[in-house]
Amino acid sequence: MQIINILKKLSVFEGRVKDVEYYSTDGWNEKIAVDDKIIERRTKQPELEKLELVYSGPHFFVSTPFYKNPRKVSKLNSDYDCIDLRCISDEYLPLTNYTPAEDLTVFRNRITGVNKDLHWINDYKIGYAEMLSIAGERTLQPFILPPKATHLGTLRSIQFEDNKNLIELTGTSSSILMDFFTKTKGRGHIKPSDVKGLLIGINDKFYSHLCARTLMLNCLVKSYELLWSKNWQTSFKSYSWSKENTRLKSFASLSSVWTWDIPLRNYYERRQALVEIDVITAIAFNLTLDELILIYNVQFPVLQQNEDDTWYDTKGNIVFTCSKGLTGVGMDRKEWDHIRDLQPDQTIDCSRYENMRCDAPGEITYRITKSELYFGEERTYYAPFDKCDRVEDYRVAWAHFASVFADE
């Protein structure tokens, strides 16, 4: 009955994507487009001006446009390495497995978009994984594609006439609430009819806080500078996180001009932004705290498992995680078990491990061996290490935003 009551609250919300100007497509069919010589299979460093960034499934995750990078030989979904967002440049692009195979003028005009003045290929779009993983960590996996990027049919994208709709839907779709709403339909794919029914049109006082966090998660490189500046609100600078922690970037440091320091880059702050998006979205759709916690406890067992065994250092880096989606991030289990109790004033003998050393109290330097992208590079982790409690963070965030929205 509790679940049914939640669904009733969502069903009475009036706004739907079908009520606004939008354009949806599944992009390039991986077989047909190759056979028709529209695109060709070629793993390379893309040039955005040549429209060479063609997104495929593993490239992205929830509000993360650059999640994984294809390896030089990339035939399986596992042939990808996680991207360290702290190490990328402001011009960064991941490798692509497909590039245009025809004249770019023809290629550019194959998909027209929402209207003749707002060409699809030159605009920002929200992308979703077309195949829905009902049993995975997350079912909906939205992110914002940069202009001049296209995608395979393993994605479905939506272009809006109004950026506000783009940002709102990316934000709310990044919440476990909208993920849950999708799970309950039990469908294996997101189709045009599903797009039409996505909820949109929350109150402006909720939108502004959602917008700030959604943009900070998605606007990772300079390709997003226009999206950031056009949707900048001076109120962003006055916002605060729902809890105080040195690993969280201050909103006061934000500005209307995009720089490398604007987006959220460490794992801890990106997680916190998604937690707060969960809460903002739940409040915007008239749910209670208990209902949000119920959704999490009942519908997201894989997310719970990952939350319960993901550990962060004092800089916001993941030192260890059991998440299968983050293979190669942090240490292996045996190494983690050896150093997990390290304290800031301690050193520890790591001589039995070839790829780990302790040069200073409270610091562990680890050499990466399970990533083609970063093979041989070193990462330093700073003790003490801790994990997060999502339910407790929901409670804290709920109290924070209840007070914020009451004042507004």
C-alpha angles and dihedrals in degrees: 000000000000091000091047090052090053091051090049091055091052093045094057093054104112105210121089134171088246088066094065136053109275143143125213130192140162092220121212120005104229095226104028095045090051093047090049090049093240091125133009133210107253128140109214146127102280129226109218094206088059090051090242100141105098112175121222129182104277093046094084147028137182107332088337113115092180107044105135137013123216116242119238088261103041118170103132134048086247091060092087134095126217113252119234103222091197091064103046123103124236089256095047123144127173121235115276127218094205135042134180113282098192141054108306094229090058091042092050093053099047091091113040103187137203096333141344093263095051107052115205098226093051096049139079113259136184112237129200132187102257092213110065118218102211093178097040131096090269131012101192111051107183127176138155118257116214120238116278092027120115133184147219125251089265083083134054116207133196124205119196131199088223122053089211090068091047093053096042094051092045089052099045091041088055090061124092087235094067089037089056091047088056094045092055091062089062094214124150096211138035109238134184090266089056091051091054091056099050111122119249139161110068122174116282094241089061094040096060094058091042091049095054094052095041092052093046089054097045107032095080102146141025092272086077097050094104092050089051097047095043092052098037116130122193088222089071089078092059095052124103138195118259090245135031117245132148090228091067121088114237116247087216089072093062122107138183091252115077116237133166089262095058101080127068109257111167120078095238096057093042089054091048091052090054091048090053091046087056090054097043091050093047092051092045090055093046099251124146127238090250090054092051091050090047091054090051095046096045105033106033111056094147092051089049091051092050093046090051094055106033115104129195133200125223091272094055096257121139108244095180136001135172090208111128089206091062100052109162094024112119125343135325118260097257092051092045092051088054097054106024095105095049113136128206092255096046137087122201134205108250097164093119090063116071094201100046137066140167109221098164138021112284095006131108122188114204128191115217115235104157100063126074089199096056102019111157095010120125131230125193120214124199124215145262100061124203142171131221133249107218096193092052090046088053090054093049093045092047092055090047096050094040086060094043095050093044089057092048 
